């Protein structure tokens, strides 16, 4: 089940706009930006109106808006970090499952991948020695693949050694 949708007046931004409604004149513009999904533009319009407002309430509201936006950025960073952590755990669990499989290929895919990476590095070195023009996109793509295979090989091998009974005695 998904989260229930809050009414705008109950959201953090809605509360700030509600408080600022008596101080700024562009509430309809802000509401229009919000309705089209332009949240960054709505925040920028609200901040600009609060900065140019002559009301004594404006500085406190602007300060509250800045604090709330920093808290939102912090929460987004936490969510992104958690997503990255979960993704890495999923990759590791897939590799562990491959190693417990009875398939020859699943057990040997990492060494085969390492051999492929070493072969490709050698080929790229020979090609560059003869000054053959290689597109940057190909080199960048290969670099990402090589980093993933090499990193995965050594990380998973370290986990296997740590979990192996002869190393835990």
Secondary structure, 3 states (H helix, E strand, C coil): CCCCCCCHHHCHHHHHHHHHCCCCCCHHHHHHHHHCCCHHHHHHHHHHHHHHCCCCCHHHHHHHHHHHHHHHHHHHHHHHHHHHHHHHHHHHHHHHHHHCCCCHHHHHHHHHHHHHHHHHHHHHHHHHHCCCCCCHHHHHHHHHHHHHHHHHHHHHHHHHHHHCHHHHC
